Structure formats: C-alpha cells, structure tokens
C-alpha cells in the first residue's frame, strides 16, 4: 500500500499558497473531503460562476474539479511539488448533474517516478452512485533532486 506524505490539511495549506484563485480565503467552493492511500474525495459547491445557461454545472467547472482531485491525490503521495502538471486529460460527460454540490472520487491507477495515472468519477452529492462524468488524467512528476 502506498504511503501518504501529506495530509488533507497540509495539502489545503499548500494549495492556498500556490492556487489562491481557487483555494484562497475568499473561495470556499473546493474542499478536500478525504484522502487515503490511492484515493481522494473532493467536493465543489457550485456557485453562479460555475453554472452555464440552463442552470447546470459547466463542463469547465467539472474538468477543474477532476483535475484538482488528481493533483491532490498526487500531492498526497509525492509531497508538495508545485510543478507536477497535467500531461493528458480526457473526460466523458455522462449526464447533467443535479443542482448542489459535486463530488470527485479520484483513484490512483499507477504512480511511477515520472508519471501518475488516475481516473476520477464525478457525481452529484444528492446521487453519489450515479456518475455525471468520468475523467482519465495523467500527471508528469518533475525529477526529484
């Protein structure tokens, strides 16, 4: 089993420093709900800025949640590495999410020295067993010195 190098509180503090636009004191939309080896659960409380015409959560907001979920999962396993970056991202939108909070359950499929591969299932908190989107994400991990 993989060892965690960062807790959710440590990751939240780190993200507030490097991504204040999404995790700063004025933005409480994203939350880290749980982290365990090879899995993370994040949430997005969708505000007006995350909606598209018709009142549903926009695709870009769901993509951002999925990408953050994978980044958090990678950080939990490798430590505070700012320059771990997305190298591949694929998403399938499956159904319109119900209004309210979205959940992203990230699962690590492979963690190597230079790449991390995972998948993320997005659902409405009201119906957590019905996926609204599925993403596959690969992160590049910079060489450790």
N, C-alpha and C positions, 0 to 999 in steps of 0.2 A: 504494500500500500504506500502511496506517495505521502511524503511528509509535507505539512504546511509550514511555510516560512513566514507568513503574515496572517494576522487575524483580521476580521472584518473591520474592527476599529482602526487598526494600523493602515489598512487599505483606504478607508474613508478619509483619514487624515492626509495620506499621500495624494489622493485624488483631489481633495480640496486645494492642495498646493499646486498641482500640475494642471488641473482642469477646473479652475474656479467658475468658468462659464456654465458648467453642468453640475458641479458638486459644491459650489461655494455656499456661503451662509445665506445668500438671497435665493438660492434654488434648492428646494427640497423635493423636487419631482422624482429623483432617482434614489433608491435605497438598496442597501445590501442586506438582504433578509437572513441569509445563511451561507456558510462556507464549510465544506468538509472535503476530505480528500477526493479529488477528481470531480467534484460537483459544486455548483454555486447557484443560489437563487437570488435574483434581483427583482426589484419592482419599479414600476413607473406609474406615478399618479399623473395621468394625462390632464394637462391644463389646456386652455384655449390655444396656446401656441403649438400644441401637439395635434390639433384637430384639422381635418380637411373639410371642405364643403360636404354637407350631409351629416356632420357631427361625429364621424368615425375617426379613430386614431389614424394619423397619416402613416404611409409606408416609411418615410424617412425617420419618423419617431420610433417605429418598431425596429428599424435597422440599427438605430443608435442604441436602443436598449439591448439588442442582441450582441452588438459589438462590445458594449461596456461589460456585459455579462462574461464574455470570453476574456476580455482584458483583466477583469477582476480575478477570474479563475487562474489565469496565467500568473498574475502577480502573487496570488496566494501560494503558488508553488515555486516561483523563482525569486521572489523578493521584489523590492522597489526598483524596477528597471523602467525608466521613463521611455526609452527608445525601443521597447518591444512594440512592433507595429503590425497592423493587419496587412497580409500579403495576398489573401484571397478571401472573398466573401460572396456567398451565394444564398439567396433567400427565396422561399416559396411562400406566397401569401395564400392561406387556405380558406379563410372565411373572415368576415367582418367581425372585429372584436365587439363584445358588449361594452356599453359605457362603464366607466370606472377604471380601476387600477389594473394594469397589465403585469403579468409575471413572466420572467425569463428563467428557465431552468437550463443551465449550461452544464455540459458533460465533457470531460477531457477524454478524447479518444487516444491521443498519443502525445507524449511530452518528450521531446528529444533535446539535444544540445542546442540546435539552431531553429527548430520549428516546433510549434504546438498546434495540434489539430483538435477541433471540438465541434460539437453540434449543440444547438440551442433550440428549445421548444418554447414558443410564446403562447400564452393563454390569457384569458380574462380571469381576474381573481374570482369572479362570480361563477365561472365554469372552468376550474383549473385542469380538468381532464380532457377538455376539448381544445386542441391546438388551433391557434389562429394563424400561426406562421411557424416555419421551420427554417433554420439557418445553419449552414456549414461554414466554419471560419478557420482560417489558418493564420497564425501569428509567427512572425520572424523574431527570433530572440537574438539580440546582439551578442557578440563574443564576450565572455566574462574575463576580466583581467585580474 
